[in-house]
């Protein structure tokens, strides 16, 4: 039976309405922009992948580099014990349908217009996730920013490793044999500083063997203004770490306020007395802050690049903006101080935000502290993890590698984690 003209017109009208409805659904799709491909940014992305693939959200990831790097392993690259490629993952391998990756540098966040400006793009957003990471903080110490090398990123880590070897080579090939060239000063004995010092135990042996230098001539100092070492561990374990380093020729000086730096020295004050320590390799690990764009975008809320979020990790007064990772200062209800910025809290923040944006999470963010591990090179370390389990020595070193592999899985997938693990 042939269709009547009226039936054809009704079918056409129905088809037109269906297209309008589909267009409307597309127009109301959440436009999510994630700034930064660190731990928090990538775990957020992972939590949104299913929604993006289903067309429920549009996701744009912006990162300055084409790769993600494992910040917790920068100390190994800085010492020259591993190559930077060993801690990097190409972001293009993590992008799935519904996700666009833009390699560019963010220069401004306009919260009124809901725009993100990069050097080459102007991106509008419905939901913004800010995970722009950390920057070194020298606390105004004279000469520190100009003369000391921070363990800040892959490029900075490679520079430290190159400087270290160049100075050992210089000592070996010069007639003067200036001991400064085989001396290293590390300002800061927190986790980053201690792990770097632990890596130097192996690296100095390697460099001395390579360039024919008597290892006993090498001087390495670890300085900290704090009176205690690694206070997050029990005294037994912090003493173990100190003894390990000192037994391997590294001098730890606590209660040492660093007053200034030149191209080859740190000025410290201990018990009211000032003195200069000399070295050609100066490394700064004693301070970090959040990204400077936080202060510019939220001048009344951010301080030194960090912003105290709501219990849902949003900016007060801006429910559409989430702050995660090193830029977030999260103070849980009932607490007085924000949690320290670590990889594990960043991963948990990202997982929470990804679930919240996709509608799978409605409660407040709750941080689960799974403990802390400090490596002392690849064969030693100390650990105090969830459940009161403690370890030291080789077992602790391997435990840290297992935790790192788990962290990679949390922000990527099983295959990527297996490919990038360094447990064996």
Secondary structure, 3 states (H helix, E strand, C coil): CCCCHHHHHHHHHHHHHHHHHHHHHHHCCEEEEEECCCHHHHHHHHHHHHHHHCCCEEEEEEECCCEEECHHHHHHHHHCCCCHHHHEEEHHHCCCCCEEEEECCEEEEECCCCEEEECCCEEECCEEEECCCEEECCCCCECHHHHCEECCCHHHHHHHHHHHHHHHHHHHHCCCCCHHHHEEEEECCCHHHHHHHHHHHHHHHHHHHHHCCCHHHCEEEEEECCCCCCCCCCHHHHHHHHHHHHHCCEEEEECCEEEEEECCEEEEEECCEEEEEECCEEEECCCEEECHHHHHHCCCCEECCEEECCCCCEECCEEEEEECHHHEECCCCCCCCCCCCCHHHHHHHHHHHHHHHCCCCCCCCCCCCCEEEEECCCCCEEEEECCCEEEECHHHHHHHHHHHHHHHHHHCCHHHHHHHCCCC
